Amino acid sequence: MTSITDPNMSVMFTSAMEEIHNTQLKTYGEIMDTTTELCQAHRQFVKTALDTCLKKSKDDEILFETIQTFKRDLEQKKSTMKEKQRAISEVVSEIQQKEMQKDDIIRKIEELKGEQAKRKELIECQHKANKVRLRNLQKARLVFQDHLGLEIRTILGKTQLVKGEKLQFVFRNINPSDQDCAYVVTMGIKDDGSYQIVSSDPALECLPVLESRLRETNNLPSFLANVRKEFISQAR
């Protein structure tokens, strides 16, 4: 067994300690190098990650702005579409109103045609009735003028109540004391074709009754005969 006081032992121990120390220094140096490399790698990673994040953030901002732009464009298009739909609705409504007006105009035209046809028919009926009355007047003229001294005159009414052509029936040979004394009845024809007694001279109280009977029967000769009888009765 070697004694610790042995000089070789001391040298060996010192050498062993130096070797351990050198080994530890070398290990420490390797650790430091590794740590430095790791720090550099970490810094590079952090820098890369930061750049990536910044780029991603910028891309996201661009994407957000793009989305907002799309939204604004979409809202504007929606607003434009609503305006167009409103304009189309107004045009459709106007067309419908014009169609209704057209239908109303057509209906009024048809009504006017119907009224015109009725007026034409009424005028034709009145014309026929007037022809009949004219024939009656001619018959009455032959009977009364030739045999009873009746004179028929055509006059023009000028007052507000009596306008247009009127007929005057002048009776003579009524008063035995004055055969030339004139007894007059004035009459006309209304728009509806009926007779209208205007006046009599001298006045006859029963003239409205005779006029009503004339309108009912449309018999002018009988009316003139009754008027003559009334004049004779009044004269005597």
TADA-V612580 format. One record per helix or strand. SS is the DSSP state (helix for helix, strand for strand). FROM is the first residue (numbers start at 1). TO is the last residue. If there is no record, write none. Layout:
# TADA-V612580
((SS & FROM & TO) (SS & FROM & TO))
This chain:
# TADA-V612580
((helix & 7 & 148) (strand & 150 & 158) (strand & 163 & 171) (strand & 175 & 175) (strand & 178 & 178) (strand & 183 & 189) (strand & 195 & 201) (helix & 207 & 217) (helix & 220 & 235))
